[in-house]
Amino acid sequence: MSPRETLRHATPDFEDRTSKRQRNGYSDFTPVASEASPRPSVLETTSPSTPWAEPIVANPIDHNLLRDWQVNPYIANRALVTELTSVFFKYAPETTYSMFPEGPFTSWILSSKEKSLDDLMVIYTILALGTVFSPKLEHKAQGIQYAAISRYACQNRHFSIQLVQSRAMLALYYFAINNPNDAWDVCGSALRAASGLRLNVEFEQSEDAFLKTFPYGLNRAGYAECRRRTFWSCYITDRFNGFCSGHPSVVQSQDIFLRLPCDTKSFEMQVDVQNPFFDASTPPIPNVNWTIGSMGYLVNIATIWGDVMENIYRTSHRPTPLTSNSSFMTFYDNTTHRLREWKDSLPSSYQFSAENLDKAADTGKFGTYMTMHSLHHTTAMKLNRYLQKSTTTNAQVNHHVSMAKHHAEELLLVMDTLAARQSSIASPSQTTSAPTKVSAPFIGYSIVSAVDILSAKFRVTSIPSRLASFSGAQSVLAELALFWQCAKNQQALVSQRVGDLAERTTGKEVGGAGAIGFHVGNMGAFRETVDGFVEMRESIEKTFSRDYDLFYA
């Protein structure tokens, strides 16, 4: 639903503000922070003194959305809002809900405090996203309505932090319901609004430094961290949305002048934490008096991931190799060093182990913890898989193939650990851990990357053990598919590959080990080689040219 964005004639109040902007050097098209929003009542939205440009109600649907937007949903249905808010903080990816301090923010939503139209826009978006993760089917239809209200509100508000947050969350909602076009569009709008509000610089360097009161009832330090985390959430989303689909990202890491996000405890208490500033070169983070949270380590590994995928994107689109082998090796050595530095910088509580995985689930860092370790191995896989083969020696090719396989195997071991934990907490006899669902969508992308590499070429005798190694990953994909359409697609791709491998050993169409449901194989999917190996004819991933893929060239 795309309501018209045509605005009614500006009120005298609006014209006065416009002339002030022009005297201060602003043009009519310069984005500015939203002025204080009116109380959500019909009378005030039609008042001549209303400080916002009221949309023309072009049809009854628009009129209904405008009317519904002005109603605080908590007043209308307290039980539903309480339930969906809880679901949002429990299952939505941490990169999204970490924009808000859960305790203070939830108390603010579930209170009788007056909410502005910007505030209500955020609340409706949270409710829409909450319905995605709710196990109740009746919530899905409600989510469609909430998302329509959110989209309408987003298209009729000035720039504000609430607008950035709403657009970022709405993009995730569209992504979840398999609407990639709107997800891409709204995500880009969120990034533009974040840029217009200069969220890429610290609070003290922005116009927000002059505020006396802050959104959501936060204090100065709490709002500064909320503002900071809002940008980091957009930054991570931009890198995942862009490079996973083979498109360049929008935000350049060199243009970010923010501190790394603090730990959850400090954010919940809204204390002033002076963490180090983000450095695009990703130096090691000393484990001293800083309180860097898990999101800070995710920011750093996402930066390396973005640099690797940006290099692949640029070089793969050049018609002829413009980069010498020595130039690539310099980039390769530097990136390998950065990956090692990142891993060494992790505190002991963030290093990967079954014990730390349980702790991450207990402290609400489950998704971020799994995403950053999956991202680490996936970055190394991409770095060693996609390069200009014409400028690479046979010895170098063998090295890159070996390293890519190593990280693919490591990724599968991570998934085995995760699958084992999920299986144990699902057991009726297990009462020590809460059943935390896997909901971080990037994990599915990592699994496909690993399976694609490890099944590219093999000996027939190794197929049974290889199929067994995919079992844990398939179990994780099945859990992700409860929330994400993309995970359902990834599940089908992996099942197809598993079936093709199993078919080679039996000579008939069967279901692969650990496959979800019955699979129809494809005897033409592979070919025999003279040295006794079997090769898959086509890769699962087709983002980049086949000639640029060391495993399928």
N, C-alpha and C positions, 0 to 999 in steps of 0.2 A: 504494500500500500504506500503510495507516494503522494501525500497531500500537497496541495499547491503551496508555494512559498511566497505568493504575492501578499504584500502587507498593505494595510489600510493607510490612509493619509496620516502623516506624522502629527502627533499632538503638539501643542505649543511647547509643552515640557520637553518633548523629544527634539524639537527644532532648536530649543535653547541649548541643549546638551551638544547637538551637532555643531552649532556655531562655536561653542567653546573648544571642541576638538579641533576645528579648523584653525582657530586662533593659536592653538598649541602645536600646530604643525601636522595634524592628522588630516588625511583625506577621507572622502566618503567611504572608501573601501578599506580603510585601515581597521583591522580587528581590534576591539578593545574589550576589556573585562566587563562582564555583565554588571549592570547596575543592580541595586537591591530590588528583588522581585516583590510583587504585591502579594497580599494575602490571597489564598486560593478561594475566592468567592466570585460568583457571577457578576455581582454589582461592581466590584473593583476592576474586573477585566473590561468593563464597558465604561469605566469612569474616564473623563477627559484627562485626569492627572495620572493615569496609568503609566508607569515608567517602562513600558515595553510596547513594541509595535504589534498590535493585535492582528492575527491572520484573518483574511476574508474567509468566511464560512461558505465554501463553494457548493457543498452538497450536504445532505443529512448525515453522511458518515463522518465528515469533518466536524460537523456540529456536535455529534455524539462524542467524538474523541476529545474535543475541546472541553466539553462538559465533564467527561470522566476524569480528565487530567486534573481538574480543579478540586477533585475530591480526594481527601487523604484515605488511602485504602485501609489503613489501620483502624480508622473510625468505622468504616463500612463493614470490615470483616477481620476482627482482631485475631481470631484463631488461625485463619488461613495465612495472614501476613506473618504471624509468629512462626508457623510451621515452615513456610517457604524461606524465610530469612535464616532459620536454623539449617535447612538443607543447603542453602547457598554457601554458608561458611563451612559446612561439613564436606561437600563434594565438589564445588567449583574449583578449578585450578587455582593454586595459591597465587600465581602471578596476577590473578584477577582480584580475588578477595583481599589480598594483602595490601591493597590500596587503603583499606579502612582498618582501624584498631577494633577488633571484634567486640570487645566488651563495651567500650564507650559508644561505639557506633550503633550496636544493637539496642542499647538502652535509649539512644536518641530516637531510633525508628519506633520502638515500642513505648513511646511516651506521648503525652498530650501536648507537647511543645509545638508551637506554631511552625508550619512548614511552608516555605516559599514554593513557587512553581518550579524553580530549579531543583529544590530538594525533592519534590514529588516526582520529578523526572527521573532522578536517581533511584528512588524507591521502586517505581514501576519497572525500571530496567532490571533491578535486582530480583524482583518477583518473577519477571519473565525468564530470567536465567535460572532461577530456582526451580521452575517447573520442568526444565530439561533434566534435572537430576532427581526429581521427585519420583518415587516408585508408583505413585497413584496416577492412573491413566486419566482420571477426570481433571487433573491439573493441566494436561496438555492443551486442551481447548482454552483454558483460562490464560495459559501462557501466550497464545496467539493474540488474545485481546490486550494483554499487558504490553506485549511487544509493539502492537499497533499504536498504543498510547505513547509509548516511549519514542517510537520513530517520529510520530507527529510532533511531540514536544521537542525532540532534537532538531527538527527542521524549522522551529519557530522560536528559538532562543538565541540570545547573544552569547558570545564566548564567555565561558566560566569553567572553573575546575569541574563542576557538576556535568557540564556538557561533554568535556573530554572523557570523564569516567563513564558516562552513559553511552557514548558512542563506542568506547572500547568494549564495554560489556555487551552491547547490542551486536557488535561484530561477532563476538563469541557465540551469542545465541543463534545468529544466522548460520554460522559455521556448523553448529551442532545439528541444526535441522536440515542440513545439506542444501543451503542456499549460498554458494560461494560468491556469486556476483554481488549480492547485497553485503556479504561479510567483507569483501574486499573494498567496496565503496565506503562503508561506514568506518572501517578501520583507517582508511586514508583520511577521512574527515576528522577522525579523532587526532591523528598525527598533525594535521594542519592546525587544528584548534590548539593543540599543545604547543606548537611552534609559535602561534600568534600570541599566546599567553606567556611565552618565554619560560616554560616549565623546565627547560634544559639548563637553567642557571639557578643558583641557590636563592632561597627565600629572601635573604637580605639584599640581593641584587635586583629584585623584581619590584613591580608596583605593589605587590601584596605586602611588602614590608610596612606600608602605612596603615594597614588594617588595624582596627581596634577590637573587633569581634571576628570570630572565625566560623566557617561552616561546621555543621554537625555538633556544635557545642564544644569543639576542641579548644585547647589552649594554644598558645603561640608555637611551642615546640611540637605539639601533636599535629597541628596543621602543617608545619614546615615539613615534617616527615611524611604526612599524607600527600602533600604536593609532590615531594620527591619521589615517592613510591608510585604515584600516578604516572609520572613520566617513565620510570623504569618499566612499569607494566606495558606501556605503549612501545617502548624500545624493544623489549623481548618479543612481544607479539609481532612487531614489524619484521624482525629477523626470522621468526618461524613462518609467518605467512608468506613472506617473499621468497626466501631461499628454498623452502621445501617445495615450492612450485616452479622454481627456476626463474624467478623474477628478481630484479635488483631491489634492495631495501631502500627505504626513503631516508631514514635518519643516519647520519654519518657520525661515527663514534668520536671523531675529532672535534665535533661541535657540542659536546656535552661537558658541562662544567658543574657537576653535582657531586655531592658526597655519596658514598655507597650507603645503601639502606641499613638501618640498625637491626638488632635482634628483636624478636617479637615481644619479649618482656618489656624492653625499653619503650617500644611503641605503645603498648597497652597502658603503660604508666605515664606516657606523654612527657618523658624526661628529655632534656636537651643533651643530645649525644653528638660529639664532634668526631665523627668517623673520617677516615682519609678520603680525599677526593678521588673520583674515578680516573684511572689512567688507561688510555686505549692500548698502551703497550703491555698491559697486564703484568706488572712486576709482582713478585711474591708478596703476600700480605703477612706481615709479622703478627704472631699470635701474642700480642701484648695487652695493652689496656683498651683497645678498641672493642666495640661490641657489634661487629659485623654479623649480620644475620645470613641465613642460608640463601636469601634472595641476592645478597651481594656476591656470593660465589657463583650463582647462576648468571648474574650479569657479566661477570668476567669470562666465563666459558662461552657464553652466547656471543661475546665480542670476537673471540677467536674463531668460533664457528662462522660468524658473518664474514670475517676476513678470508677464510678458506673458500667459502662458497662464492664470494665476490671474485676471487682470483679464478676459480673454475668458470664462472659465468663469462668473465671477460675474455679469457684465453680461448674458451671453446667456441666463441662466436667469431673469432678472427679467421678469415679464409685461409691464411697461411701463417705458420708460426712466426710471431714477431718477438717472442721471448726466447732468448738463448737458454741452453740447458744450465749454464752457470747461474743465470738469473733465477731460474726456477729453484735450483738447489739452494740458493741463498734464502729464498722465501721458505722452502721446505725445512731447512735447518733451523731457521728462526722460529717457525711455527711449532716444530717439534719441541724446541726448547721452551716455548711458552706453554705448551700442553703439559710438559713435565713440571714446570714451575707452578702451574695451577694446581696440579695434583699434590705437589709437595706442600703447597700453602694451606691445604685443608686442615682444620683442627682435627684431632683424633675422633671427635664425635661426628664429623661429617665424612670421614673415610668410609668406604663401602664395606659393610659386613652385615650378617644377619641380625646381630645384636643392635647395631646402629639403625637398621631398617625398622626394627620394632620401636626404638626410641623416637625415630622420626614420625612414626604413625601416632605415637602417644602425645607428641608435642605439636601436632598439626603441621608438620613439615614434610609429610609423606610424598606429596606430588613433586615438590621442589627438589627433594633429596633424590628421587628416582629420575627426574628429568635431567638434573645436572650430570649425573653419572652416565645416563644414556647418551646425553649430548657430547660428553667427553669422548666416548668410544666412537660415536657416529662421526664426529669431526675428524678423528684419525682415519676412519674408513674412507671418507670422502677425499681427504688429503692424499691418500695412497692409491685411490682407484682411478680418479679422473685427472689425466695429464696428457701432454702432447707426446705421444709415443715415438713420433719421428725424430725427436731430439733426445731420446732416452736410450741408453745402452741396454743390452740383454741383462747384464748384471744388475743394473738399476731397476729394470722391470721386475726381476725376480725378488729384489728387496721390497719394492712397493707392494707386490702381490702378497708376499709373506706377512708384511706388517698389517695390511688390510684384513687378511684372514685372522691374524692374531687378535685384533680388536673386535672382529665379528664374533670370535669364539668367546672373548671376555664378555661381550654384550649378552650372549646366550646364557652364560653362567650367572650374570646378574638377574636375568629373567627367571632362571631356575630357582634362585634364592627367593625372588618375589613370589613365584607361583607356589613354592613350598609353604611360604608364610600364609598366603591367602587360603591355601587348602587346609592348613592347620587351624586357622581361626574359624573356618566354616564348619569344623567338626563339632558335634554336639557336646563332646567331652572337654572342649577347650573353652575355658571361661576367663582366662587371664588377659586376653587382648580384645579390643573392640574391633568389629568387622569393618575396617576401613577399606573402601572401594578404590580400585585403581582408576583414576579419572584424568590423568595428564595425557593429552592427546599425542604429544611428540613421541611418546614411548612406542606407539604403533609404527610410526615412521622409522624409528631405529630398528625395530624388529625386521621390517621388510628389507632394509638395507643389509642387515646381517645375513638373512636367509638368501638373498640374491647373490651375495658374494660366495657363501659357503656351498651353494648348490650349482655354481657355474660349471665346474669341472670336477669329476670324481671317478673313482674306480667302483665297479659294480659291487664288489665285496664290501665296500664301506657304506653302502646305502642304509642297511638296517641301523647302524650306529648313528648315522647322520639324521635319519628320521627321528630317532629317539631324542637327539639333541634339540630338535625343534618343538618337542612336546610342551615344555614349560612356556616357551614363547607363545605358542598357540593358545594356551590357557589364559595368559595375560591379555592377548588380543580379544578373546571371548568376553572378558570382563570389560575391556574398553568399549566393545561394541554395544554395551548396554546404554552408552551415552552418546557415542559419536558415529555418524554415518560413515565418515572416512575410515573408522576402524572396521566397520563392516566390510567395506571395500578391500581393506588390507587383509582382513581375515580370509576373504574369498581368494585373493591373490596367493597367499601363503598356502592355502588349502589346495589350490591348483598345482602349485609347484610340488607339494608333498605327494599329491596323487601321481604326478608325472614320474617322480623318483620311485615310488612304490610299484608303478606299472612296469618300470624297467626291470625290476627283479622278478615279477610274476608273469609278465607278458599279457596281462589283462587289466581291465579297468577296475580299480579298487579304491577304497578310502585309505588315505595315508595314516600312519601312526599318529594319534592325537588329533586327527583332522576333525573338523566340525561337520558332521553329517556325511552323506554319501557323495563321493566325487567321481566325475566322469573324466577319465584320463585322455591323453593325447599321445599316441605312439610316435607322432612326427615331431614331438617337442625336443628330441635330443638326437645326437648322432655319435657314432663310434669314431674313435681316432686310431691312427696306426700304432700308437704307443700303448694301447690297451685302456684308454680312458673314455669316459662318456662326457660329452659337452652338451649343455642346454643351448638350443639355437637362439633363443631370445631372452633378453634380460627382463626382469620384472620392472625395474625402474627404467624409464625412457625419457627422463628429463633432459639429458644431454646426448650429444651425438654418439652413435655406436663406435665410431672411429676414435673417440676420445675416452673410451672405457677400456681399461687394461684387461678386464675380465671377459669382455664379449666382443672385442675388436676382431 
